[in-house]
Amino acid sequence: MIPLRTIVRRMSHLAARYTGRGDVHVVDPSVDLRYIFENAGRLRRSLEERRSDVNIAELKEKYEAWWTKYQAYTTATASGQPKEALAAAKKAMRDEQAGLLNALALPNFVHEVGNQEKPMLKPSKHRDYLTQKGHMRVDKNIGVVHLVGYPVLLQNHLKIQLLEMFQDAILVSPSCFARAAILEGVNVPVKDFVRFTDGSDTFPTTYLVGHSIHSLVSLFIRAQFLEQKNKWPITVQTAGASYHAKVRANLY
């Protein structure tokens, strides 16, 4: 039996859509990406904010070459060309597939708020200090920060100390999603959280909550706490990002 995660990992150039029943549907991505290159400034900003080193002009040229072959193939298919002509058109399209794959790998556009450009992240003196001392290395190509030396030792030491404080703790990884019934059960308004759906009528009402008491409660829906088997009081500890809906004031 092949694990589902292994299968999905190999589908790096396709799109997977999850339905309310938990099934995975693999669908072809939209290949008409010409709109991405219409605003070069916006695309360049999205890449710079993510510290991605991409040659936009070269990528656009390769994608347009693939798009020309793609249109030739679709025209040949619609006009009922012989198999030899279809095979040749399909091979020519595959020879230029790097243009499509690189365009599909581009990130989403950065959301623009207002007309004035502002830095998304405030400059940090701690980051500059750690970099100068050789304790931090930033990989700008993929946007990853690597801690080196004493900060790593300190981080690991604190982690060990926290785990020793809770020797009988059970380490779990809670879901970042919660059903509406969970939020109502802990007596919090559902409007304070981000709701999402797959677009189907059968998808249950689900919210993105992240690390919080709500996601931890969802782990114990069908659990039983017995006085003979559990230590009281039951204590939970979580660390991670939590999500809330943006609240906008109504001005009248």
N, C-alpha and C positions, 0 to 999 in steps of 0.2 A: 504494500500500500504506500503510495507516494504522498508525503505530507502536503497539505494544502499550501502552507507557507512557501515550500520549495517551488511549487507550481507557479504561484503568483509572483515570486521573485524573478522567475525567468521571463515573465511577461512585462518586461521593463518598458516596452514601447506600446503597450495597450492600456486600456482604461478598465478598471474593475468597478462595478456598481453593486452595492449591497441592498437587498430588499428587506422588507419587514419579516420575511420568513427565514432570513439568515442565509439564503442562497447567494452565490456569486455569479454575476453575469458579466462575461468579458465582451466588450463592445469595441468596435473600431473607433479610433480617435478622429476628431475633425481635422482633416489635412489641409483645409483652406486657411492658411496662416498668413496670408498676405497683409491682413490688417495690422499685424504686429509690427511690420516694418514701415507703416505709413507715418508714424511719429517717431523718428529716430531719437529725438531728445528724450522722450518719455521712456523709450526702451533703454537708452544709455543710463538714465537715472536709476531705473530698476536694477540694472546690472551693477552699477557703482555702489548702491546702497547695500547690496549683498556681496560686494567685493569680488565679483566675478570678472575674470579677464577673458572677454569674448570680442573677437573682431567682427563688429556688426556688418561692415561692408562685405567682408568675405562670406559671412554666414548668409546674408541676403542674396548674394550672387549664386551660392550653391543651392539655396532653396528655390530660387527662380528657375535654375536649370532643372531641378527635379520637377517643379510644377509644370514646366513646358512638356517634359516627357510624360507626366501624369495626364495632362490634357490630351496628348496624342494617343495615349493608351485608351482613355475613356471614349474618345471619338472613334477609334478603331473598333472598340467593343460594341458601341451603339450602332455602327454602320454595317455590322456583320461581316467584317473582314475575314479572310481565310486564317486557318490556325497558324500558319507560318508567320503571317504578318502580326498576329496577336502575340505570338511568342517573342518575336523580335522587339515589338513595342514594350512588352513586359520586361524583357531583359534590359532594354535601354533605360527603363524607369528604375530598375533595381540598381543599375550601375551608378545612379545619382542619389541613392537612398540616404547617403550621409547628410545631404542638405535637409531632408525631412526630419531625420532623427535628431539632428542638432537643434532644429527649430522647435521640436517638441520638448526638448530638454530645457528650454528657456523658462525662467521663473515668471510668476504672475506679475502684473504691473503693480508698482507701489501706489497705495492710495494717496491721492493728492488732497490736501486740506488747505484751501485758500490759494491765493496767487503767489505768495511769497514763499520761497524755498527755505526750509529750516532744517537743521541737522536733527536726525531721528534720535541719536544717542548723544548725551552730554559727555564732554571730555572728562576722563577720570584721571586724577593725579595718582591714584593707587596703581592703575594699569601702567602708567608711565614709569613709576618707581620700580615695579616688579620687572618691567622690560629692561630697564637700565641695569638692574642688578643681575640680570640673566635668569630670573625665576619664572618668566613667562615668555612664551613664544606664540605668535599669532600667524596662523596659516591663512593668508588673505585669499588664496585661490578657492578655498572651500569654506572660509569663514569660521574656523575652529580655533579655540584658544587652548593652548597646552600649558599647564603649570609644571614647573621644573624645580627640583630641589626642595628647600625647606617648606614652601607652601603645600606641597604634596604630602610631605611627612606630617605636617600639622593637621591637614585635612583627614588623613588616614587615622591619626592618633585620636582626633575628636570623634571620628566615627566609631572607633573601638571603644572609647569611653562611654559613648551613648548606648552602644549595644550591651556593655557590661552593666549599665544601670537597669536594663530590662532583660535579665538573663532568661526569663521564662517567656519572653515575647515570641510571638509567631509572626514571622515576616511574610507579608502578603503584598500583592500589587493590585490595588483596587481599580475598578473601571473609572474612567473619567466621565462616564455618562450615567444618567439616572432617569428613571421613569417619573412621570408626574405624580404617581402614587407615593413615591419615596419622599418627594418634596412636601407633599401634603401631610405625610406621616410625621415629619419633623417640624411641621408647622411653620413653613417659610413660604412666602408668596412666589409662585412659579414665574410671575412676570419679571422677577429680578434675574432670571437666568436665560441663557441663549437656547432657543428651541431649534431643532433641526429635523429634517425629514428627507426621505428619498423620493418624495413626490407621489407615492402610491397612497391609496385610500386605506390600506390595511396596516400602514406603518404606525406603531404605537407612539403616543405622545412622549417624546424623549428630549432631555435637556443636557447641555454640556455644562458640567459643574467642576471638573478637575479634581484636585485633592481637597477634600472637605469632609465634614461629618456626613454629608449626604451620600457621597460615594462609598464611604465605609459602611454605612447602614445597609446599603444594597447588598453587601456581602453576606449579611446575616438574616436575610429574609426568611429562609427556611431552616435556620439554625436554632438550637435549643441550648440555653445556658442552665446547667445543673449545678446545684450547690456542692455536690460531691466531686465534680470533675473540673470546675472552674474556680479560679481565685477571685475573690471579691475585695474591693470593687474592680470591675473590668475597666482597664485603661487602654485608650487607643492613642497612637501618635502617628502623625503623617507629615510629610514634607514634600512640597511640590507646588506647581502653579494651580491656582483656582481661577475660575472664569465667572464673570457676571455681565449681565446685559447693560449696555450703555443707557443711562438715564438722562433724558433731555428735558429741561424745564420748559413748560408751556408758558409763553409770554403773551399776555393779552393786553 
